Amino acid sequence: MAHAKTLSAGVLNELTKDIGGLVARHDMSVSSQGPPVLAESFEIFALTPRDIKKAVQRRSGLRKVIRKTGQWHHQIGVGGEARGFARSIEPKGAQHSWSVGGVFVSELASKIEAAVQRIDTERPDESAEVRLVDFPGYHMHFFLIESPTEVKAKPQRKESAKSSNRFGQREVFVIASPFSTPGLEEDQFYSEQQFLQSLLRVPFIRGVIHKRHRRKSRKN
């Protein structure tokens, strides 16, 4: 099965205690069927809309533009099912320790669990590495899968064999997505090229600046 970067046993034990304490203290619904269990943990990478154009124009792919956030995602299992997740923050120095940023009850946990099962079943290559990417500009989460062996994601109709291999042996599994556009639908594997080209065709979510703040920014 594919693998992801892991944390040490000591760090995981520390986080398990902190996360369990938060769940018990707030009487969250994830604890209604028994004690919570810390399942898979993934380092979180971030992506911005500008990064998509860079990845395509420089022909570097997503691996070169995703950024570490200093945060980790931890699946919380109850009764053998993913019921929620926690987010932790890496220490910034030797004098600091790991901290838990929050515990959440969300369907994202079950979607990540389903994605992991799909990848383990359909991409059994043990040398493949997966990275969890949070893409707020499109309200998406996806796994970037990188393998030293050739992947077999279906290419776009107009995608030639030469262009499909341009970014190396990488593909994307979309975990959560608001789009029904081919190439961006959740619970699907896509070649990295197909995913990038599909993103270029849809607008990202832009924030709205209040008029008062807009005037101030112009004066400055």
TORZATOR-191171 format. One record per residue: residue in three letters; residue number from 1; y, z, x of N, C-alpha, C in turn; chain. Coordinates in nm, 2 decimals. Atoms other than C-alpha are relative to their C-alpha. Layout:
TORZATOR-191171
("Ala"; NUM; (Y; Z; X); (Y; Z; X); (Y; Z; X); "A") ...
***
This chain:
TORZATOR-191171
("Met"; 1; (-0.12; 0.00; 0.08); (0.00; 0.00; 0.00); (0.12; 0.00; 0.09); "A") ("Ala"; 2; (-0.12; 0.00; -0.08); (0.36; -0.05; 0.11); (0.05; 0.15; 0.02); "A") ("His"; 3; (-0.05; -0.14; -0.04); (0.54; 0.25; 0.27); (0.15; 0.01; 0.00); "A") ("Ala"; 4; (-0.14; -0.02; -0.02); (0.88; 0.40; 0.28); (0.02; 0.11; 0.10); "A") ("Lys"; 5; (-0.03; -0.10; -0.10); (1.06; 0.63; 0.52); (-0.03; 0.14; -0.06); "A") ("Thr"; 6; (0.04; -0.13; 0.05); (0.94; 0.99; 0.48); (0.08; 0.11; 0.06); "A") ("Leu"; 7; (-0.06; -0.12; -0.05); (1.08; 1.34; 0.52); (-0.10; 0.09; 0.06); "A") ("Ser"; 8; (0.09; -0.10; -0.06); (0.93; 1.62; 0.72); (-0.05; 0.10; -0.10); "A") ("Ala"; 9; (0.05; -0.10; 0.09); (0.71; 1.88; 0.55); (0.09; 0.11; -0.02); "A") ("Gly"; 10; (-0.09; -0.12; 0.01); (0.96; 2.15; 0.63); (0.12; -0.03; -0.10); "A") ("Val"; 11; (-0.12; 0.04; 0.08); (1.25; 1.96; 0.46); (-0.05; -0.01; -0.15); "A") ("Leu"; 12; (0.05; 0.02; 0.13); (1.03; 1.87; 0.16); (-0.03; 0.14; -0.07); "A") ("Asn"; 13; (0.02; -0.14; 0.06); (0.93; 2.24; 0.11); (0.13; 0.06; -0.04); "A") ("Glu"; 14; (-0.13; -0.05; 0.03); (1.29; 2.34; 0.13); (0.06; -0.06; -0.13); "A") ("Leu"; 15; (-0.05; 0.07; 0.12); (1.39; 2.08; -0.13); (-0.08; 0.04; -0.12); "A") ("Thr"; 16; (0.08; -0.03; 0.12); (1.10; 2.16; -0.36); (0.04; 0.14; -0.06); "A") ("Lys"; 17; (-0.04; -0.13; 0.05); (1.21; 2.53; -0.38); (0.14; -0.01; -0.07); "A") ("Asp"; 18; (-0.14; 0.01; 0.06); (1.58; 2.43; -0.45); (-0.01; -0.07; -0.13); "A") ("Ile"; 19; (0.01; 0.08; 0.13); (1.49; 2.17; -0.71); (-0.07; 0.08; -0.11); "A") ("Gly"; 20; (0.07; -0.09; 0.10); (1.24; 2.40; -0.88); (0.09; 0.10; -0.06); "A") ("Gly"; 21; (-0.09; -0.11; 0.05); (1.50; 2.67; -0.90); (0.11; -0.06; -0.09); "A") ("Leu"; 22; (-0.10; 0.06; 0.09); (1.76; 2.43; -1.06); (-0.06; -0.03; -0.13); "A") ("Val"; 23; (0.06; 0.04; 0.13); (1.51; 2.31; -1.32); (-0.03; 0.13; -0.08); "A") ("Ala"; 24; (0.03; -0.13; 0.07); (1.41; 2.67; -1.41); (0.13; 0.06; -0.05); "A") ("Arg"; 25; (-0.13; -0.07; 0.03); (1.77; 2.80; -1.41); (0.07; -0.07; -0.12); "A") ("His"; 26; (-0.06; 0.07; 0.11); (1.89; 2.53; -1.65); (-0.09; -0.03; -0.12); "A") ("Asp"; 27; (0.10; 0.02; 0.11); (1.58; 2.53; -1.87); (0.00; -0.15; -0.04); "A") ("Met"; 28; (0.00; 0.14; 0.03); (1.56; 2.15; -1.85); (-0.13; -0.04; -0.06); "A") ("Ser"; 29; (0.12; 0.05; 0.07); (1.32; 1.95; -2.06); (-0.11; -0.04; 0.09); "A") ("Val"; 30; (0.11; 0.04; -0.08); (1.13; 1.84; -1.76); (-0.10; 0.11; 0.03); "A") ("Ser"; 31; (0.09; -0.11; -0.02); (0.97; 2.18; -1.74); (-0.08; 0.04; -0.12); "A") ("Ser"; 32; (0.06; -0.04; 0.13); (0.84; 2.19; -2.10); (-0.15; -0.02; 0.01); "A") ("Gln"; 33; (0.14; 0.02; 0.00); (0.49; 2.08; -2.00); (-0.06; 0.05; 0.13); "A") ("Gly"; 34; (0.05; -0.06; -0.12); (0.44; 2.29; -1.69); (0.10; -0.01; 0.11); "A") ("Pro"; 35; (-0.09; 0.00; -0.11); (0.59; 2.34; -1.35); (0.03; -0.13; 0.06); "A") ("Pro"; 36; (-0.03; 0.13; -0.06); (0.77; 2.05; -1.19); (-0.06; -0.02; 0.14); "A") ("Val"; 37; (0.06; 0.03; -0.13); (0.61; 1.88; -0.89); (0.09; -0.11; 0.06); "A") ("Leu"; 38; (-0.08; 0.10; -0.07); (0.81; 1.69; -0.63); (-0.10; -0.12; 0.04); "A") ("Ala"; 39; (0.09; 0.11; -0.03); (0.65; 1.34; -0.61); (0.07; -0.08; 0.12); "A") ("Glu"; 40; (-0.05; 0.08; -0.10); (0.78; 1.04; -0.41); (0.15; 0.02; 0.03); "A") ("Ser"; 41; (-0.14; -0.01; -0.04); (1.10; 1.06; -0.21); (0.04; -0.13; 0.07); "A") ("Phe"; 42; (-0.05; 0.12; -0.05); (1.31; 0.76; -0.12); (0.15; 0.01; 0.06); "A") ("Glu"; 43; (-0.14; 0.00; -0.05); (1.62; 0.72; 0.11); (0.07; -0.10; -0.09); "A") ("Ile"; 44; (-0.08; 0.08; 0.09); (1.90; 0.57; -0.10); (0.09; -0.09; 0.08); "A") ("Phe"; 45; (-0.09; 0.10; -0.06); (2.08; 0.25; 0.02); (0.09; -0.05; -0.11); "A") ("Ala"; 46; (-0.10; 0.05; 0.10); (2.39; 0.11; -0.15); (0.04; -0.14; 0.03); "A") ("Leu"; 47; (-0.04; 0.14; -0.01); (2.51; -0.24; -0.21); (0.12; -0.02; -0.09); "A") ("Thr"; 48; (-0.13; 0.03; 0.08); (2.85; -0.38; -0.33); (0.00; -0.15; -0.03); "A") ("Pro"; 49; (-0.01; 0.14; 0.03); (2.93; -0.72; -0.49); (0.04; -0.09; 0.12); "A") ("Arg"; 50; (-0.04; 0.07; -0.11); (3.10; -0.83; -0.17); (-0.11; -0.03; 0.10); "A") ("Asp"; 51; (0.12; 0.01; -0.09); (2.78; -0.77; 0.02); (-0.08; -0.12; -0.03); "A") ("Ile"; 52; (0.08; 0.11; 0.04); (2.61; -1.04; -0.18); (0.04; -0.13; 0.06); "A") ("Lys"; 53; (-0.06; 0.13; -0.06); (2.84; -1.32; -0.06); (-0.03; 0.00; 0.15); "A") ("Lys"; 54; (0.03; -0.01; -0.15); (2.80; -1.19; 0.30); (-0.14; -0.04; 0.03); "A") ("Ala"; 55; (0.14; 0.03; -0.02); (2.43; -1.20; 0.27); (-0.04; -0.15; -0.01); "A") ("Val"; 56; (0.03; 0.14; 0.02); (2.43; -1.56; 0.15); (0.07; -0.08; 0.10); "A") ("Gln"; 57; (-0.08; 0.08; -0.10); (2.71; -1.70; 0.37); (-0.05; 0.02; 0.14); "A") ("Arg"; 58; (0.04; -0.02; -0.14); (2.58; -1.54; 0.69); (-0.15; -0.03; 0.01); "A") ("Arg"; 59; (0.14; 0.03; 0.00); (2.22; -1.62; 0.59); (-0.08; 0.12; 0.07); "A") ("Ser"; 60; (0.05; -0.12; -0.06); (2.14; -1.26; 0.70); (-0.10; 0.07; -0.10); "A") ("Gly"; 61; (0.08; -0.07; 0.10); (1.98; -1.14; 0.37); (0.05; 0.14; -0.03); "A") ("Leu"; 62; (-0.04; -0.13; 0.04); (2.00; -0.80; 0.21); (-0.01; 0.11; 0.11); "A") ("Arg"; 63; (0.03; -0.11; -0.10); (1.86; -0.60; 0.50); (0.12; 0.03; 0.09); "A") ("Lys"; 64; (-0.12; -0.01; -0.08); (2.18; -0.66; 0.70); (0.12; 0.06; -0.07); "A") ("Val"; 65; (-0.12; -0.04; 0.07); (2.42; -0.56; 0.43); (-0.01; 0.13; -0.08); "A") ("Ile"; 66; (0.02; -0.13; 0.07); (2.27; -0.26; 0.25); (0.04; 0.11; 0.09); "A") ("Arg"; 67; (-0.05; -0.11; -0.08); (2.42; 0.07; 0.37); (-0.07; 0.13; -0.04); "A") ("Lys"; 68; (0.06; -0.14; 0.02); (2.27; 0.42; 0.41); (0.11; 0.08; -0.07); "A") ("Thr"; 69; (-0.10; -0.09; 0.07); (2.44; 0.67; 0.17); (-0.01; 0.14; 0.04); "A") ("Gly"; 70; (0.01; -0.14; -0.04); (2.32; 0.99; 0.33); (-0.07; 0.08; -0.12); "A") ("Gln"; 71; (0.07; -0.07; 0.11); (2.13; 1.07; 0.00); (-0.14; -0.05; -0.02); "A") ("Trp"; 72; (0.14; 0.03; 0.03); (1.77; 1.08; -0.11); (-0.03; 0.02; -0.15); "A") ("His"; 73; (0.05; 0.00; 0.13); (1.60; 1.02; -0.44); (-0.13; 0.07; 0.00); "A") ("His"; 74; (0.12; -0.07; 0.01); (1.32; 1.26; -0.54); (-0.06; -0.01; -0.14); "A") ("Gln"; 75; (0.07; 0.00; 0.13); (1.08; 1.19; -0.83); (-0.05; 0.14; -0.04); "A") ("Ile"; 76; (0.05; -0.12; 0.05); (1.00; 1.49; -1.04); (-0.11; -0.03; -0.10); "A") ("Gly"; 77; (0.11; 0.02; 0.09); (0.66; 1.49; -1.20); (-0.04; 0.12; -0.08); "A") ("Val"; 78; (0.04; -0.11; 0.08); (0.54; 1.70; -1.49); (-0.12; -0.05; -0.08); "A") ("Gly"; 79; (0.12; 0.04; 0.07); (0.19; 1.68; -1.63); (-0.05; -0.14; 0.04); "A") ("Gly"; 80; (0.05; 0.13; -0.05); (0.11; 1.38; -1.42); (0.09; -0.12; -0.03); "A") ("Glu"; 81; (-0.09; 0.11; 0.03); (0.41; 1.18; -1.54); (0.14; 0.03; 0.06); "A") ("Ala"; 82; (-0.14; -0.01; -0.05); (0.76; 1.11; -1.40); (0.09; 0.04; -0.11); "A") ("Arg"; 83; (-0.08; -0.04; 0.11); (1.00; 1.30; -1.62); (0.15; 0.01; 0.04); "A") ("Gly"; 84; (-0.13; -0.01; -0.04); (1.31; 1.32; -1.41); (0.01; -0.03; 0.15); "A") ("Phe"; 85; (-0.01; 0.02; -0.14); (1.45; 1.30; -1.06); (0.12; 0.09; 0.05); "A") ("Ala"; 86; (-0.10; -0.08; -0.07); (1.67; 1.49; -0.81); (0.06; -0.09; 0.11); "A") ("Arg"; 87; (-0.06; 0.07; -0.11); (1.92; 1.37; -0.56); (0.04; 0.11; 0.11); "A") ("Ser"; 88; (-0.04; -0.10; -0.11); (1.97; 1.55; -0.22); (0.09; -0.07; 0.10); "A") ("Ile"; 89; (-0.10; 0.05; -0.09); (2.22; 1.51; 0.05); (-0.04; 0.05; 0.14); "A") ("Glu"; 90; (0.04; -0.03; -0.14); (2.14; 1.49; 0.42); (0.10; 0.09; 0.07); "A") ("Pro"; 91; (-0.09; -0.08; -0.07); (2.30; 1.75; 0.65); (0.08; -0.09; 0.10); "A") ("Lys"; 92; (-0.08; 0.08; -0.08); (2.59; 1.61; 0.85); (0.00; 0.04; 0.15); "A") ("Gly"; 93; (0.01; -0.05; -0.14); (2.52; 1.82; 1.16); (-0.10; 0.11; 0.01); "A") ("Ala"; 94; (0.10; -0.10; -0.03); (2.29; 2.07; 1.32); (0.03; 0.13; -0.07); "A") ("Gln"; 95; (-0.03; -0.13; 0.06); (2.48; 2.36; 1.16); (0.00; 0.00; -0.15); "A") ("His"; 96; (0.01; 0.01; 0.15); (2.44; 2.23; 0.81); (-0.15; -0.02; -0.04); "A") ("Ser"; 97; (0.14; 0.01; 0.05); (2.13; 2.22; 0.59); (0.00; -0.10; -0.12); "A") ("Trp"; 98; (0.01; 0.09; 0.11); (2.00; 1.99; 0.32); (0.05; 0.07; -0.13); "A") ("Ser"; 99; (-0.05; -0.06; 0.13); (2.15; 2.04; -0.03); (-0.04; -0.09; -0.11); "A") ("Val"; 100; (0.04; 0.07; 0.12); (2.05; 1.93; -0.38); (0.12; -0.03; -0.08); "A") ("Gly"; 101; (-0.12; 0.04; 0.07); (2.32; 1.73; -0.55); (-0.01; 0.01; -0.15); "A") ("Gly"; 102; (0.02; -0.01; 0.15); (2.17; 1.74; -0.90); (-0.14; -0.03; -0.04); "A") ("Val"; 103; (0.13; 0.03; 0.06); (1.86; 1.72; -1.12); (0.03; -0.07; -0.13); "A") ("Phe"; 104; (-0.03; 0.08; 0.12); (1.85; 1.46; -1.40); (-0.13; -0.03; -0.07); "A") ("Val"; 105; (0.10; 0.05; 0.08); (1.63; 1.38; -1.69); (0.04; -0.14; -0.04); "A") ("Ser"; 106; (-0.04; 0.14; 0.02); (1.63; 1.00; -1.71); (-0.12; -0.09; 0.00); "A") ("Glu"; 107; (0.10; 0.10; 0.01); (1.42; 0.70; -1.79); (-0.01; -0.08; 0.14); "A") ("Leu"; 108; (0.01; 0.06; -0.13); (1.50; 0.58; -1.44); (-0.12; 0.05; 0.08); "A") ("Ala"; 109; (0.11; -0.06; -0.07); (1.23; 0.81; -1.31); (-0.13; -0.07; -0.04); "A") ("Ser"; 110; (0.12; 0.07; 0.04); (0.96; 0.64; -1.52); (0.00; -0.14; 0.04); "A") ("Lys"; 111; (-0.01; 0.14; -0.05); (1.08; 0.30; -1.42); (-0.03; -0.01; 0.14); "A") ("Ile"; 112; (0.03; 0.00; -0.14); (1.06; 0.39; -1.06); (-0.15; 0.02; 0.02); "A") ("Glu"; 113; (0.14; -0.03; -0.01); (0.71; 0.53; -1.11); (-0.08; -0.13; -0.03); "A") ("Ala"; 114; (0.06; 0.13; 0.03); (0.61; 0.20; -1.28); (0.01; -0.10; 0.11); "A") ("Ala"; 115; (-0.02; 0.09; -0.11); (0.76; 0.00; -1.00); (-0.09; 0.03; 0.12); "A") ("Val"; 116; (0.09; -0.04; -0.12); (0.57; 0.20; -0.73); (-0.14; -0.04; -0.03); "A") ("Gln"; 117; (0.13; 0.04; 0.04); (0.25; 0.14; -0.92); (-0.02; -0.15; 0.01); "A") ("Arg"; 118; (0.02; 0.14; -0.01); (0.31; -0.23; -0.94); (0.00; -0.05; 0.14); "A") ("Ile"; 119; (-0.01; 0.04; -0.14); (0.40; -0.26; -0.58); (-0.13; 0.04; 0.07); "A") ("Asp"; 120; (0.13; -0.04; -0.06); (0.09; -0.06; -0.47); (-0.11; -0.09; -0.04); "A") ("Thr"; 121; (0.11; 0.08; 0.05); (-0.13; -0.28; -0.68); (0.01; -0.15; 0.04); "A") ("Glu"; 122; (-0.02; 0.15; -0.03); (0.02; -0.63; -0.62); (0.05; -0.03; 0.14); "A") ("Arg"; 123; (-0.04; 0.02; -0.14); (0.16; -0.58; -0.27); (-0.07; 0.10; 0.08); "A") ("Pro"; 124; (0.08; -0.10; -0.08); (-0.12; -0.39; -0.09); (0.02; 0.00; 0.15); "A") ("Asp"; 125; (-0.02; 0.01; -0.14); (0.01; -0.48; 0.25); (0.05; 0.13; 0.06); "A") ("Glu"; 126; (-0.04; -0.14; -0.05); (0.03; -0.14; 0.44); (0.11; -0.01; 0.10); "A") ("Ser"; 127; (-0.10; 0.02; -0.10); (0.27; -0.29; 0.69); (0.14; -0.02; -0.07); "A") ("Ala"; 128; (-0.12; 0.02; 0.07); (0.53; -0.36; 0.42); (0.08; 0.12; -0.02); "A") ("Glu"; 129; (-0.09; -0.12; 0.01); (0.83; -0.13; 0.40); (0.09; -0.02; -0.12); "A") ("Val"; 130; (-0.09; 0.01; 0.12); (1.03; -0.06; 0.08); (0.12; 0.09; 0.02); "A") ("Arg"; 131; (-0.13; -0.07; -0.01); (1.39; 0.06; 0.05); (0.05; 0.00; -0.14); "A") ("Leu"; 132; (-0.06; -0.01; 0.13); (1.55; 0.19; -0.27); (0.15; -0.03; 0.01); "A") ("Val"; 133; (-0.14; 0.04; 0.00); (1.88; 0.03; -0.34); (0.07; 0.03; -0.13); "A") ("Asp"; 134; (-0.09; -0.02; 0.12); (2.15; 0.15; -0.58); (0.11; -0.10; 0.00); "A") ("Phe"; 135; (-0.10; 0.11; 0.01); (2.37; -0.13; -0.70); (0.09; 0.02; -0.12); "A") ("Pro"; 136; (-0.08; -0.04; 0.11); (2.64; 0.03; -0.92); (0.09; -0.12; -0.06); "A") ("Gly"; 137; (-0.08; 0.12; 0.05); (2.84; -0.30; -0.94); (-0.06; -0.08; -0.11); "A") ("Tyr"; 138; (0.08; 0.07; 0.10); (2.57; -0.44; -1.16); (-0.09; 0.09; -0.08); "A") ("His"; 139; (0.08; -0.10; 0.08); (2.42; -0.12; -1.30); (-0.15; -0.02; 0.03); "A") ("Met"; 140; (0.14; 0.03; -0.04); (2.10; -0.20; -1.11); (-0.06; 0.09; 0.10); "A") ("His"; 141; (0.08; -0.06; -0.11); (1.83; -0.03; -0.90); (-0.11; -0.10; 0.03); "A") ("Phe"; 142; (0.11; 0.09; -0.04); (1.58; -0.23; -0.70); (-0.06; 0.05; 0.13); "A") ("Phe"; 143; (0.07; -0.02; -0.13); (1.33; -0.20; -0.42); (0.01; -0.13; 0.08); "A") ("Leu"; 144; (0.01; 0.11; -0.10); (1.38; -0.43; -0.12); (-0.13; 0.02; 0.08); "A") ("Ile"; 145; (0.13; 0.00; -0.07); (1.04; -0.51; 0.02); (0.00; -0.09; 0.12); "A") ("Glu"; 146; (0.00; 0.08; -0.13); (1.01; -0.63; 0.38); (-0.14; 0.01; 0.06); "A") ("Ser"; 147; (0.14; 0.01; -0.05); (0.68; -0.75; 0.51); (-0.01; -0.09; 0.12); "A") ("Pro"; 148; (0.01; 0.09; -0.12); (0.58; -0.90; 0.85); (-0.09; -0.12; -0.04); "A") ("Thr"; 149; (0.08; 0.12; 0.04); (0.34; -1.13; 0.65); (0.07; -0.06; -0.12); "A") ("Glu"; 150; (-0.07; 0.08; 0.10); (0.44; -1.40; 0.40); (-0.02; 0.06; -0.14); "A") ("Val"; 151; (0.01; -0.05; 0.14); (0.51; -1.28; 0.05); (-0.01; -0.12; -0.09); "A") ("Lys"; 152; (0.03; 0.11; 0.09); (0.42; -1.49; -0.26); (0.08; 0.01; -0.12); "A") ("Ala"; 153; (-0.08; -0.01; 0.12); (0.71; -1.44; -0.49); (0.03; -0.15; -0.05); "A") ("Lys"; 154; (-0.02; 0.13; 0.05); (0.77; -1.74; -0.72); (0.15; -0.05; 0.03); "A") ("Pro"; 155; (-0.14; 0.05; -0.03); (1.07; -1.95; -0.59); (0.06; -0.07; -0.12); "A") ("Gln"; 156; (-0.08; 0.07; 0.11); (1.34; -2.11; -0.81); (-0.05; -0.14; 0.01); "A") ("Arg"; 157; (0.04; 0.14; 0.01); (1.28; -2.46; -0.92); (0.06; -0.09; 0.10); "A") ("Lys"; 158; (-0.07; 0.08; -0.10); (1.54; -2.61; -0.69); (-0.01; 0.06; 0.14); "A") ("Glu"; 159; (0.01; -0.07; -0.14); (1.45; -2.38; -0.40); (-0.10; -0.07; 0.08); "A") ("Ser"; 160; (0.09; 0.07; -0.09); (1.30; -2.57; -0.12); (-0.08; 0.10; 0.08); "A") ("Ala"; 161; (0.08; -0.09; -0.09); (1.03; -2.42; 0.11); (0.08; 0.04; 0.12); "A") ("Lys"; 162; (-0.08; -0.03; -0.11); (1.28; -2.43; 0.39); (0.10; 0.11; -0.03); "A") ("Ser"; 163; (-0.10; -0.10; 0.03); (1.55; -2.23; 0.21); (-0.07; 0.13; -0.05); "A") ("Ser"; 164; (0.06; -0.12; 0.05); (1.30; -1.98; 0.06); (-0.04; 0.09; 0.11); "A") ("Asn"; 165; (0.04; -0.08; -0.12); (1.20; -1.87; 0.41); (0.12; 0.04; 0.09); "A") ("Arg"; 166; (-0.12; -0.01; -0.08); (1.56; -1.86; 0.53); (0.03; 0.14; 0.04); "A") ("Phe"; 167; (-0.03; -0.14; -0.02); (1.59; -1.48; 0.50); (-0.11; 0.08; 0.05); "A") ("Gly"; 168; (0.12; -0.07; -0.05); (1.25; -1.39; 0.64); (-0.09; 0.04; -0.11); "A") ("Gln"; 169; (0.10; -0.04; 0.10); (0.96; -1.22; 0.46); (0.05; 0.12; -0.08); "A") ("Arg"; 170; (-0.05; -0.10; 0.08); (1.15; -1.02; 0.21); (0.01; -0.04; -0.15); "A") ("Glu"; 171; (-0.02; 0.03; 0.14); (1.15; -0.99; -0.17); (0.05; 0.12; -0.07); "A") ("Val"; 172; (-0.07; -0.11; 0.08); (1.30; -0.77; -0.44); (-0.09; 0.03; -0.12); "A") ("Phe"; 173; (0.06; -0.04; 0.13); (1.14; -0.57; -0.72); (0.11; 0.07; -0.08); "A") ("Val"; 174; (-0.11; -0.06; 0.08); (1.40; -0.50; -0.99); (-0.05; 0.11; -0.08); "A") ("Ile"; 175; (0.05; -0.12; 0.07); (1.35; -0.15; -1.12); (0.07; 0.02; -0.14); "A") ("Ala"; 176; (-0.08; -0.02; 0.12); (1.64; -0.12; -1.37); (0.11; -0.10; 0.00); "A") ("Ser"; 177; (-0.10; 0.11; 0.01); (1.87; -0.40; -1.49); (0.05; -0.02; -0.14); "A") ("Pro"; 178; (-0.05; 0.03; 0.14); (2.10; -0.47; -1.79); (-0.01; -0.15; -0.03); "A") ("Phe"; 179; (0.00; 0.14; 0.02); (2.04; -0.84; -1.75); (-0.13; -0.06; -0.04); "A") ("Ser"; 180; (0.12; 0.07; 0.03); (1.79; -1.07; -1.91); (0.00; -0.14; 0.06); "A") ("Thr"; 181; (-0.01; 0.12; -0.08); (1.89; -1.35; -1.67); (-0.12; -0.02; 0.09); "A") ("Pro"; 182; (0.11; 0.02; -0.09); (1.60; -1.51; -1.49); (0.04; 0.03; 0.15); "A") ("Gly"; 183; (-0.03; -0.04; -0.13); (1.60; -1.36; -1.14); (0.06; 0.14; 0.01); "A") ("Leu"; 184; (-0.06; -0.14; 0.00); (1.75; -1.03; -1.25); (-0.06; 0.09; -0.10); "A") ("Glu"; 185; (0.06; -0.08; 0.10); (1.52; -0.91; -1.52); (-0.08; 0.12; 0.07); "A") ("Glu"; 186; (0.07; -0.12; -0.05); (1.37; -0.56; -1.46); (-0.15; -0.01; -0.01); "A") ("Asp"; 187; (0.14; 0.00; 0.00); (1.01; -0.49; -1.38); (-0.06; -0.14; 0.05); "A") ("Gln"; 188; (0.04; 0.13; -0.05); (0.98; -0.82; -1.19); (0.02; -0.01; 0.15); "A") ("Phe"; 189; (-0.01; 0.04; -0.14); (0.92; -0.95; -0.84); (0.08; -0.13; 0.01); "A") ("Tyr"; 190; (-0.08; 0.12; -0.03); (1.17; -1.21; -0.70); (0.01; -0.02; 0.15); "A") ("Ser"; 191; (-0.03; 0.03; -0.14); (1.21; -1.38; -0.37); (0.15; 0.05; 0.03); "A") ("Glu"; 192; (-0.14; -0.05; -0.03); (1.52; -1.25; -0.19); (0.10; -0.11; -0.03); "A") ("Gln"; 193; (-0.09; 0.12; 0.02); (1.68; -1.60; -0.21); (0.03; -0.01; -0.15); "A") ("Gln"; 194; (-0.02; 0.02; 0.14); (1.62; -1.62; -0.59); (0.09; 0.11; -0.06); "A") ("Phe"; 195; (-0.07; -0.12; 0.05); (1.76; -1.27; -0.65); (0.15; -0.02; 0.04); "A") ("Leu"; 196; (-0.14; 0.02; -0.05); (2.08; -1.34; -0.44); (0.07; -0.11; -0.08); "A") ("Gln"; 197; (-0.07; 0.11; 0.08); (2.15; -1.67; -0.61); (0.02; 0.03; -0.14); "A") ("Ser"; 198; (-0.02; -0.04; 0.14); (2.10; -1.52; -0.95); (0.12; 0.10; -0.01); "A") ("Leu"; 199; (-0.11; -0.10; 0.00); (2.35; -1.24; -0.87); (0.13; -0.08; 0.01); "A") ("Leu"; 200; (-0.12; 0.08; -0.01); (2.61; -1.50; -0.77); (0.05; -0.06; -0.13); "A") ("Arg"; 201; (-0.03; 0.07; 0.13); (2.60; -1.65; -1.12); (0.05; 0.10; -0.11); "A") ("Val"; 202; (-0.04; -0.09; 0.10); (2.68; -1.33; -1.31); (0.12; 0.09; 0.05); "A") ("Pro"; 203; (-0.12; -0.08; -0.05); (3.01; -1.13; -1.30); (-0.04; 0.15; 0.01); "A") ("Phe"; 204; (0.03; -0.14; -0.02); (3.00; -0.77; -1.17); (0.10; 0.08; -0.08); "A") ("Ile"; 205; (-0.09; -0.08; 0.08); (3.16; -0.48; -1.35); (0.12; 0.05; 0.08); "A") ("Arg"; 206; (-0.13; -0.04; -0.06); (3.52; -0.42; -1.26); (0.06; 0.12; -0.06); "A") ("Gly"; 207; (-0.08; -0.12; 0.06); (3.72; -0.10; -1.30); (0.13; -0.05; -0.05); "A") ("Val"; 208; (-0.13; 0.03; 0.05); (4.04; -0.10; -1.50); (0.10; 0.11; 0.05); "A") ("Ile"; 209; (-0.11; -0.09; -0.05); (4.35; 0.05; -1.34); (0.10; 0.03; -0.11); "A") ("His"; 210; (-0.10; -0.03; 0.10); (4.59; 0.23; -1.57); (0.13; -0.05; 0.05); "A") ("Lys"; 211; (-0.13; 0.06; -0.03); (4.94; 0.07; -1.58); (0.08; 0.08; 0.09); "A") ("Arg"; 212; (-0.08; -0.10; -0.08); (5.10; 0.38; -1.44); (-0.04; 0.00; 0.15); "A") ("His"; 213; (0.05; 0.00; -0.14); (4.88; 0.38; -1.13); (0.02; -0.14; 0.06); "A") ("Arg"; 214; (-0.02; 0.13; -0.06); (4.92; 0.00; -1.09); (0.14; -0.01; 0.05); "A") ("Arg"; 215; (-0.14; 0.00; -0.04); (5.29; 0.04; -1.07); (0.02; 0.07; 0.13); "A") ("Lys"; 216; (-0.01; -0.08; -0.13); (5.26; 0.31; -0.80); (-0.06; -0.08; 0.11); "A") ("Ser"; 217; (0.07; 0.07; -0.11); (5.02; 0.10; -0.60); (0.09; -0.12; 0.05); "A") ("Arg"; 218; (-0.08; 0.11; -0.04); (5.27; -0.19; -0.61); (0.12; 0.05; 0.09); "A") ("Lys"; 219; (-0.12; -0.06; -0.07); (5.56; 0.03; -0.49); (-0.04; 0.04; 0.14); "A") ("Asn"; 220; (0.05; -0.04; -0.13); (5.34; 0.15; -0.20); (-0.04; -0.12; 0.08); "A") 
***
